[in-house]
Amino acid sequence: MELYQDIDLQDCPLCHGPGMLEEDHGWCVYVACLDCGCRTAELSFSTPEERLAAAKQAARFWNMGKVIHTGVGD
């Protein structure tokens, strides 16, 4: 069972593409758009409990539209 399966993600706030919750080398999580590449800030963790809390917070940021886009002009 995947740890993040109960976390709901809305479509990308910029392009309406699909978002994906990602983990980077076991120290942080973030949500990124599979189409335009915008993403949330990286939220670090050091324990399994913090990992789940960080994933939920990243999803909350994503669903509120708090994203970073490094495209042209940004």
Order of alpha helices (4+ residues) and beta strands (2+ residues): beta-beta-beta-alpha
